[in-house]
C-alpha cells in the first residue's frame, strides 16, 4: 500500500470514528483545513476521506456548500425502523423455515462472536460488532430466499444508522440486543417461524427506541441494528 493511500485510510477511519461518537455533530460543517489540522494530515487525504464517507452515507457534500455531517430527523428514523420492523421479522420467519443445521450453526457462531465483542467491558469492539451484525442480518435475508423481500431490505437498512445505533446503546439495551441474536438462533434451530418473527420484532423495536431517544436528546442523528 502506498503512503498516500495509507494516509487516506487512516483519515477515513479517524473521521468516521469522530462522527459515530458524536464529536462531529449532525449538520456540522466539515472544513478541510480545520480537519487536516486536527488530524495532522494534509488536505488531500481529508478530501478523499470526505468523498469516501459521503459514499457511506455519513457525510453530505453539496455544491457551493461544502461537506457536512449528514442528519436524520426523528421522524425519518421512526419511518426507517417502522419499515424494518415490517420486513426483518418476515425475513427471520422465512429463514427459520428454510435454514439447515449448518445454516443455524453459522448464525450461532456469529451470535456468539457478537456477544464476545459487544458485551460491555475493556474488550468491547463496537466496530467489529457492527460488521458481525451486518453479516448476521444479511445471512437471514439470504436464507429467507425471497428476492422481493431482499430488495426491500437493502433499501431499508442504512449501514450508517446501524453503526451509529451501537454507539448510542446504553448497557441494558445493548445486552438486550445481543440476547436477541442468540434467541433468534434458538428459534431457527427449533424451526419455529413464529418465535423467530416475534424475537426479531422485539429486536427492531429495541433498536428503534435507542435511535429515536438518542436523536430526541441530541437533535437530528448522524445518518446512517
C-alpha positions, 0 to 999 in steps of 0.5 A: 500500500502506498503512503498516500493511500495509507494516509487516506485510510487512516483519515477515513477511519479517524473521521468516521470514528469522530462522527459515530461518537458524536464529536462531529455533530449532525449538520456540522460543517466539515472544513478541510483545513480545520480537519487536516489540522486536527488530524495532522494530515494534509488536505488531500487525504481529508478530501478523499476521506470526505468523498469516501464517507459521503459514499457511506452515507455519513457525510453530505457534500453539496455544491457551493456548500461544502461537506457536512455531517449528514442528519436524520430527523426523528421522524425519518428514523421512526419511518426507517425502523417502522419499515424494518420492523415490517420486513426483518421479522418476515425475513427471520420467519422465512429463514427459520423455515428454510435454514439447515443445521449448518445454516443455524450453526453459522448464525450461532457462531456469529451470535456468539462472536457478537456477544464476545465483542459487544458485551460491555467491558475493556474488550468491547469492539463496537466496530467489529460488532457492527460488521458481525451484525451486518453479516448476521442480518444479511445471512437471514435475508439470504436464507429467507430466499425471497428476492422481493423481500431482499430488495426491500431490505437493502433499501431499508437498512442504512449501514450508517444508522446501524453503526451509529445505533451501537454507539448510542446503546446504553448497557441494558439495551445493548445486552438486550440486543445481543440476547436477541441474536442468540434467541433468534438462533434458538428459534431457527434451530427449533424451526419455529417461524413464529418465535423467530418473527416475534424475537426479531420484532422485539429486536427492531423495536429495541433498536428503534427506541435507542435511535429515536431517544438518542436523536430526541436528546441530541437533535437530528442523528448522524445518518446512517441494528 
